[in-house]
Amino acid sequence: MSSTDPRVTVLSGGGGGAKLAHGMARAVVDLTVVVNTADDAVVYGLSVSPDLDTVMYTLAGLANRETGWGVGGDTFTTLDAMTRLGEDTWFRIGDQDLATNVVRTARLRAGARLSEVTGQLAAALGVRASLLPMTDDRVATVVDTDVGRLGFQEYFVGRRHQDEVRGIVLDGVEEARPAPGVLEALTAADVVVVGPSNPFVSIGPILAVPGVRDALAGTSARRVGVSPIVGGRALKGPAAAMLTTLGHETSALGVARLYTGLLDLYVIDEQDRHLAAEIEALGLPVTVLSTVMDDPDDRERLARELLDAARG
């Protein structure tokens, strides 16, 4: 591994993964972020990629830090007009965010691949890192709940992830292919970071794309995972609830068990130091750091500490 400029690949959903990717972008030059697209949806006739956009806006310094999605300071004039026209505007998209989705949709309909469009959008917003969707093919997360099977956005946004998840299906994943550059990003990296994103609906879909899990298992890169669970809770989102209802321990240890055989090092928060010995009993070395990222400086600090731990 280069001591000055390692090649780093981050696997990410939105939220915590996006924050860590931002910190890594401040710490290294050669960064690739592979992002979950199984929560993509067609909303108001537009192709919406929530995790891709969250990562893109975060890397561009445009993200709404209060909500964790969308563009900071965005307005909702278009959505308000749609409401007056009788549209059910349950999925909130701001005006600037809407522009991203309009441009994406037009270019996809013109025949471009999602990976091509993503690169164009990211470059237009000044993102230096290489931003890759996990696949150019359609993969859709659907969740089984006590009220029936729900599309992911209906479960997550429409019903505010209040339903207990009994199972997860990744529709179309068996036929999907990794987007151009994804496998190379794993095999050519010095460090691969599995970000602190939901292991079931953010990281899980990426690893389920044929070839990706094998590339991660076989890479010579140092593979570092960061727990999305801190003190038995998810800082945001339904990861903790999913661990419980899907039959796993709701802790950093429970997540570590899901990644057995895929990581060389696992990072847990200081609040979970007491779990280190049990995680290491799985054959997975542990580093204890402060993993809560309150601001951009926290993100960069964690990124640099992760790289130092990986070198060690």
N, C-alpha and C positions, 0 to 999 in steps of 0.2 A: 504494500500500500504506500502511495506517495505520502510523505509527511507534510507536504505543503499544499497539495491540491488533489485530494482523493476524488475519485469518481463515485458519486453517491446516487443511489436510486431509492426513492421512497414510495412505498405502497400506501395509498391513502383513500379514505372516503372524504366527507366534509368534516367540519368541526375540528377535533383535536389533530387529525392527520394533516389538515390544511395549515393549522398553526405551526406544527412542527416543520412542515415543508417550507414555510416562510422563514422560520429560523434557520433552516439549513441553507436556504438561498442567500442569507446574509453571511453564512459561514464559509461556503465553498463556491467555486465558479462552475464546476462541472456537475450539474444536478439534473436528474430526470425524475419526474413524478408520474407514476402510473396510477390512474384514478378509476374507481368503480363507476360503471355506467349502467348497472342493473336497476338503478332507480330512475333511469330516464323515462320520460313519458311524453305523450302528446297532450298538451293542454291549450285550450282555446285555438286548436288547429296548429299549434307551434311545437317544434321539437325542443323539448326542455331537458337539459342535462344538469340537474341540481348539484351533484358533487363536483363535476368538472368546473362549473361556474364558481362554486365556492372556493375551490383551490385557485382558480385563475384570478378571481377578484382579490383573494388574500395575497397572492404573490405580487399582484399589481399595486397593492396598497390601497385598494378601493373598497374592501369588504366592510359591511356594516358590522361593527364589533359588538353592538348591543344585541342584535338578533342572531348573528352567526350565519346569516344568509343574505343574499342580495347586495346591493351597492349602498354604501354609507351616504346618507343625505338624499336618497332617492325620493321621488314624488310618485303619486299614484293617480295622476290625472286621467290616464287612459282607462285604468281599471274602474275609476269612479264613473266615467262615461259609459263603460260597458254595463255597470250595475244599473244605471238609469235606463238602459236599453233592454233590461230584463234578463241579462246574463247572470248566472250564479257564479260569482267571483270568489269561490272558496279557496282557490289557489292564488295567493298574493304574489304578484309580480310587479315590481316598480317600473317606472318608465324607462330608465336606463337599462335595467335588466331585460325589459321587454325588447329593446333594440337588439341586444345580443341574441335573443331567441329568434327574432325576425330574420336577422342576417344568417344565423345558422340554418334555419329552415329553408331559406331561399337557396343557399349554396348546396345543401343536401339534395333538394329537389332538382337542382341543376346537374346532379350526378357526382358531386364531390363526396369523398369519404369523410366520416366523422373525424378521423385523425388529421386529415388535411385541414378541415375547417377549424379544428381546435388549435392547430399550429398558427393559422392565420389570425384568429381572434386574439390569441395570447400575444403574438408579436405586435399586433396593433395596439395592445394595452401596455406594451413595454416590458413584458415578462421575459426574462433572460433564460430561465430554466426551460428544459424540454418538457412539455406537458403532453402526456399520452393517455388517451382512453384505453381501457383494458382490451377492448375489441371494437372493430367497426361494425360488427354484427349485432343484431337485436338480441339482448338478454333481458328478461324482466323478472324481478323479484316479486313473488306473490306469497302472502302469509296466510296460514290457516289459523283461524281464531274461533272462539266460541260462537261468533255470529256468522261464521262461514269464511270462505276464501276471499281475500281482499287483495286488490292491486296495492303495491307498496305505497304510492302517494295517497290513495284513499285511506289506508291504515295510518300512515305517518302524519299527513297534513290534514286530510278531511276529518279523520276521527281522533286526531291528536295523540296517536299511539297509546290510547287508553285500553285497547283490547289485549287480552292475554294471548301471546303467540304460542301456538301448539306445534307449528311446523313451518318450514320455509322451503319453497320450491323456486328453483332458478330456471324459468321457462326459456328454452332455446340455448342453454349454455353448452349442451353436448355437441351442438353443431357449430358453435362459435369458434373463431380462430383469433389468436392474439393479434392486436393491431400491429402494424409495422413498427419495429423498434422495441417492442415490449420484451421479447425474449433476450435480445441483445443487451437491453438495459440491465437485465438480471445477471447475465453471464459475464459481461465485460466490466461490471462495477467493482470497486474496491470494497464498498460497504453498501449493503442493502438494509434499509430500515423499514420494518413493518410498523406503520404508524399507530398511534393510540386511537384507532377508529373501531367501530363496532365489528367484532370478529365474525358475526353471522351475516350481516347485510351490507357491509362495506368491504372488509378484507376477504371474507368468504367468497363472494362472487369473483373477485380477481383471481384467487387461487383455483377456482373451479373451471376457469377457461382452459381447455385442453392445452397442455404443454407448459403452463405457467408454474404449477406446483413442482413439476419435475425440474424445471429450470432453477427454481429457488432451492430445491433440495440438492441439486448438483453443482451449483455455482461455487467458485473458489473465493467469492467475496465473503467478508465477515458479515454475518446476518444478525441483526440486532432488532429485537422486538420491544415495544413500549406498551405497558399495560394501560388499557383505557379505563380500568377500574381503580379507583383510589379510595382507600378506606371503606371498601364494600359498596361504593356508589359509582355510578357513571356521572361525570361532571355535567354531561348534557346528553339527552337522548335516551333510548330505551335499552341500551346494552345490558344494564344490570337486570332489568325485568326479564329480558330474553334469556339470560343465563339461568334465571330461576325457573321460568316456565318450560324451558327446554331441557331441564334436568341436570344442570351443571352447578357447581359451587359458585356463588356470587362473590367472587373475589379475584384478586390478581392471580392467585393459584389456579382458579377455575379457568381463566383465560390461558395461562401457561400450558395447561394440559391440552388445549386445542391446538397448540403450535409445537407439540413435541415432535422432534426430528427435523424441524424446519429452521431452527435458530441456533446460533452459537452463543448468544448472550441475551438475557432478558432484563429489562429495566423496570423496576418497580419504584413507587413513591416511598418517601421516608415514612409515611403513615403505615406502610405495609411491610416494614422491615422485619417484623416477626414472622412473615411468611417465607423469608429467604431460604431457610434450611429445607422446608418442604418442597420448594420449587427446585432447589439444587438436587434434591433426592430423585427428581425426574431425570437427572443428567443434564440439566440446563443451568449453566452458571448465571449468577444474579449480580447486578449492580444496583445499588440503592441511590437514587437521586431525587431532587425536588422536581417532579414532573408537571406540576400545575403551571400553566403558562398564562399569566395575567396580562402581559403586555409584550410588544415586540422584543424588548430586551430579554425578557424571560425566555422567549422562543429561541433566540440566538444562543443564550447561555446554555440551554438544554441541548441544543444541536451540537455545540462545541464539546460539551461534556460527554455526549454520546460518542462522538468521534474519538475523543481521548480514550474512552472505555473500550471502543472497538480496537484501537491500536494496541491496547494493553493485552 
